Amino acid sequence: MVTRLFGFLSILAVLAASGYAYLGHERLGGLNPIGKATEAEAGAERASAKYTLAIVAGQLDQVHVVTGTYADTLDFDHSFVRLVRADAYSYCLEYKKTQETYFMAGPRGTVALGSC
């Protein structure tokens, strides 16, 4: 009888410890849905920057083929993108929608976090 009671209490203790370990992250704030939403928003912002800068870079490349320079060739008014610098051989675009700024130094550059 004592053996059965001891076995039952042992199983109950193991279940309680595993339940505590499983729910421990939630109790201590380890599961942060706001942090996950912020990561998702940052990923969406990065994807938007890549897409928008790729379109503007494509337009700059098309104009460069015709004029032979990037300087003073593209006059656009976009609230998120600005042409920081452009000369005969290269350019730098910046994208800023929220707190983060992304840039692309071209031609054939990649989008990165930061400024020109």
N, C-alpha and C positions, 0 to 999 in steps of 0.2 A: 504494500500500500504506500509506504514512504517512497519507494522507488518510482512508482507511477506519479506521485505528487511532485517529486523532484524533476522528473522528465517533463511533465506538463509545465511547470514553472520555468524550466530551461527553454522550452520552445517559446513560451510567452515572452521571455526576456529577449530572445533572439529576434522575434518579430517586432518588439518595441524598439530595439536598437536599430534594426534595419529601417523601420518607419521613420525614426528620428533622423537617421542619416539621409534618407531620401528627401525628407521635407526640410532638412537643415538649410539648404541654399535659399529656399523660399523665406524661411523665418529670418535669416540673416541678411536678406536683400541681395542674394547672389543672382537671382533671376530678375533681370531688369528689362521689362518690355519697352521702357522709354529709351534705353540704350540701344536696343535692337531697332527701334523705329528711327533713331538718329543715324545708325549705321545704314539703314535702308535709304534714308533721305540723302545721305552723303553719296551713296552709290548712284542714286538717280541723278543727283547734281553732276557727278563726274560723267555719267553717260550723256547727259544733256550738253555738257561742255564739249565732249568729244564730237558729238554729232554736229553741233552748231559751228565749231571751229573747223571741222572738216569741210562743211559747205562753203564757208567764207574762204578757206584756203584754196578750194577748188576754183572759186571765182577769181581769186588772185592769180592762180596759175594760168587760167584761160586768158586773162588780160595780159599777163607776162608774155605769152606766146605771140600775141598780136603786137604789143608795144616794145617788148624787149627790156622792160624794167618793171619793178614793183612800186617804185616811188610815184606818188601823185597819180595813181591809176584807178583807184577804187574809192569812190565817194559814197559812203553808206552811213546811214544813221540808224544804229541799232543800240538799244538800251543796255544790252548785255555784253556786246563785243566792241572792242576798239582796236584800231590799228595803231600800235605804239610806235613802231618805226618801220621804215621801208626804204630800200635803196635799189640799185640796179640788180643786185644779186640775192638779197634776202629780205625777210620781213619778220615781225613778231606781233602776234595777236594776243590779246588778253580777253578772258571771259570772266565776268563777275556778276553773279545773280544774288547770292546771299553773302555770308561772311567770307567764303572761300574764293580765291582767285586762281584761275587756271590759265596757262599760257601755251602757245605753240610757236616755236621758232622755225620758220620755214626757209626754203622749200623742203618738203618731205620730212617735216618734224613730227614729233609725237606730243600729245597733250600731257602736261605735267602740272602738278600743284605748285603755285608760286607766281611770281611776276617776271616780266621780261628783264 
